[in-house]
Amino acid sequence: MTQEEITTLRAKNTDKFLELRTHVQWAAFAFQDSCFGRGFYFRVSEAYRTQERQNILYAQGRWMPGKKVTWTLTSNHTARFAIDVYPLNCKHNQIAPIAALFGITHPLKDDPPHYEFTDVGEMPVQVAPLHVQLSQKIRALKRSKGLRLKSLTRAIDRLKKMLGMI
């Protein structure tokens, strides 16, 4: 992947990470940075899901056309504790152990894209100030007319340095 493609992918994944509960977002960013630093790239297709959307997905393959895509009406997506991850150049068995380093679980064998944040602990103290700063910067960039990817990339690189990933 080119650096521009990676930067765009980071920005799209960031939008999804910001849908998670605030106190687990640090783990999502750390997971992504650790994977990307190893050359394992993935796309996050979904994080927060309304209960209405969950109900529609549950109906699929049951009383609505299509194949079953969820097994429950009570999803951690609706509680903002889950993401769906699609590896681009790697496999789940390569990135799931990295996720586990940050308390992110990959609990469902029948739903490979599903990763949960219910076991994520508190943000490590050395990450906290930078994570808050990064979240504020991302929100400010999103409010501006265009997403300044160079500025976002610098902020992400600072976070990676704090986590010892570069």
C-alpha positions as a printed NumPy array, in Angstrom:
array([[  0.   ,   0.   ,   0.   ],
       [  1.152,   3.52 ,  -0.686],
       [  1.578,   5.993,   2.157],
       [ -1.399,   7.948,   0.819],
       [ -3.584,   4.806,   0.848],
       [ -2.491,   4.021,   4.41 ],
       [ -3.246,   7.579,   5.534],
       [ -6.704,   7.435,   3.947],
       [ -7.359,   4.029,   5.533],
       [ -6.308,   5.377,   8.953],
       [ -8.695,   8.318,   8.563],
       [-11.618,   6.049,   7.658],
       [-10.871,   3.673,  10.533],
       [-10.548,   6.669,  12.868],
       [-14.116,   7.694,  12.062],
       [-15.255,   4.232,  13.202],
       [-13.034,   4.226,  16.321],
       [-14.592,   7.513,  17.434],
       [-17.98 ,   5.739,  17.509],
       [-16.712,   3.481,  20.31 ],
       [-17.044,   4.394,  23.963],
       [-14.495,   7.037,  24.802],
       [-12.648,   4.997,  27.437],
       [-11.843,   2.166,  24.964],
       [-10.862,   4.287,  21.956],
       [ -7.22 ,   4.297,  23.033],
       [ -7.108,   0.51 ,  22.543],
       [ -8.541,   0.76 ,  19.021],
       [ -5.897,   3.3  ,  18.008],
       [ -3.11 ,   1.283,  19.64 ],
       [ -4.332,  -1.915,  17.926],
       [ -4.373,  -0.243,  14.53 ],
       [ -0.981,   1.394,  14.986],
       [  0.593,  -1.829,  16.172],
       [ -0.835,  -3.794,  13.234],
       [ -0.016,  -1.133,  10.647],
       [  3.488,  -0.842,  12.09 ],
       [  3.953,  -4.537,  11.313],
       [  2.562,  -4.11 ,   7.807],
       [ -0.823,  -5.719,   8.629],
       [ -3.567,  -3.524,   7.191],
       [ -7.285,  -3.775,   7.874],
       [-10.486,  -1.851,   7.257],
       [-13.106,  -1.292,   9.951],
       [-16.533,  -1.597,   8.353],
       [-18.724,  -1.018,  11.379],
       [-18.517,   0.032,  14.995],
       [-21.622,   1.591,  16.532],
       [-24.883,   0.114,  15.341],
       [-28.337,   1.367,  16.303],
       [-30.775,  -1.121,  17.793],
       [-32.955,  -0.588,  14.721],
       [-30.085,  -1.671,  12.447],
       [-29.361,  -4.641,  14.736],
       [-33.005,  -5.717,  14.465],
       [-32.839,  -5.51 ,  10.652],
       [-29.618,  -7.546,  10.553],
       [-31.145, -10.135,  12.876],
       [-34.196, -10.472,  10.617],
       [-31.948, -11.133,   7.612],
       [-31.912, -14.835,   6.833],
       [-34.79 , -15.476,   9.189],
       [-37.964, -13.764,   8.022],
       [-36.238, -11.372,   5.586],
       [-34.297, -12.427,   2.473],
       [-30.549, -12.979,   2.656],
       [-28.148, -15.006,   4.72 ],
       [-27.832, -14.733,   8.487],
       [-25.247, -12.151,   9.501],
       [-25.846, -11.885,  13.23 ],
       [-26.897, -14.321,  15.915],
       [-28.291, -11.946,  18.501],
       [-30.56 ,  -8.979,  19.061],
       [-28.26 ,  -7.87 ,  21.883],
       [-24.963,  -6.869,  20.28 ],
       [-21.915,  -5.165,  21.713],
       [-22.084,  -2.967,  18.612],
       [-25.195,  -1.287,  20.04 ],
       [-23.316,  -0.67 ,  23.297],
       [-20.322,   0.81 ,  21.38 ],
       [-18.018,  -2.022,  22.466],
       [-17.403,  -3.798,  19.12 ],
       [-15.975,  -3.311,  15.638],
       [-15.999,  -5.407,  12.48 ],
       [-12.5  ,  -5.73 ,  11.011],
       [-11.663,  -6.862,   7.486],
       [ -7.976,  -7.697,   6.933],
       [ -6.632,  -6.396,   3.626],
       [ -3.272,  -8.163,   3.389],
       [ -3.266, -10.439,   6.426],
       [ -5.481, -12.84 ,   8.336],
       [ -7.404, -12.638,  11.574],
       [ -5.047, -15.169,  13.182],
       [ -2.228, -12.666,  12.615],
       [ -3.973,  -9.609,  14.045],
       [ -6.102, -11.14 ,  16.841],
       [ -3.023, -11.728,  19.071],
       [ -2.069,  -8.078,  18.577],
       [ -5.595,  -7.008,  19.553],
       [ -5.293,  -9.102,  22.715],
       [ -2.282,  -7.026,  23.809],
       [ -4.707,  -4.141,  24.33 ],
       [ -7.534,  -6.151,  25.897],
       [ -9.492,  -6.488,  22.652],
       [-11.017,  -9.933,  22.194],
       [-11.901, -11.89 ,  19.061],
       [-14.516, -14.13 ,  20.652],
       [-16.737, -15.484,  17.876],
       [-15.37 , -18.195,  15.587],
       [-18.543, -17.987,  13.451],
       [-18.118, -14.202,  13.044],
       [-14.44 , -13.627,  12.163],
       [-14.644,  -9.841,  11.628],
       [-16.078,  -9.249,  15.119],
       [-13.732,  -7.783,  17.763],
       [-14.922,  -6.72 ,  21.234],
       [-13.723,  -4.106,  23.699],
       [-15.559,  -5.328,  26.812],
       [-12.284,  -6.456,  28.455],
       [-10.288,  -3.311,  27.647],
       [ -8.808,  -1.807,  30.775],
       [ -8.029,   1.765,  31.632],
       [ -5.807,   3.698,  29.312],
       [ -2.137,   3.391,  30.302],
       [ -1.06 ,   6.574,  32.069],
       [  1.66 ,   7.402,  29.542],
       [ -0.897,   7.245,  26.701],
       [ -3.699,   9.241,  28.329],
       [ -2.595,  12.845,  27.661],
       [ -1.628,  12.124,  24.066],
       [ -4.806,  10.134,  23.403],
       [ -6.961,  13.028,  24.625],
       [ -4.94 ,  15.449,  22.525],
       [ -5.244,  13.172,  19.479],
       [ -9.012,  12.782,  19.92 ],
       [ -9.411,  16.558,  20.183],
       [ -7.272,  17.096,  17.097],
       [ -9.236,  14.526,  15.094],
       [-12.544,  16.138,  16.077],
       [-11.212,  19.589,  15.123],
       [ -9.951,  18.292,  11.784],
       [-13.309,  16.665,  11.054],
       [-15.076,  19.975,  11.747],
       [-12.827,  21.845,   9.318],
       [-13.699,  22.017,   5.622],
       [-11.268,  19.266,   4.643],
       [ -9.488,  16.604,   6.635],
       [ -5.835,  17.644,   6.718],
       [ -4.29 ,  14.2  ,   6.534],
       [ -0.73 ,  15.42 ,   7.067],
       [ -1.684,  16.896,  10.445],
       [ -3.566,  13.725,  11.414],
       [ -0.592,  11.573,  10.388],
       [  1.751,  13.632,  12.59 ],
       [ -0.585,  13.217,  15.574],
       [ -0.815,   9.466,  15.006],
       [  2.978,   9.223,  14.711],
       [  3.318,  10.984,  18.088],
       [  0.952,   8.454,  19.645],
       [  2.923,   5.571,  18.12 ],
       [  6.138,   7.015,  19.54 ],
       [  4.548,   7.248,  23.01 ],
       [  3.465,   3.595,  22.739],
       [  6.981,   2.58 ,  21.711],
       [  5.871,   1.429,  18.28 ],
       [  8.405,   3.576,  16.421]])
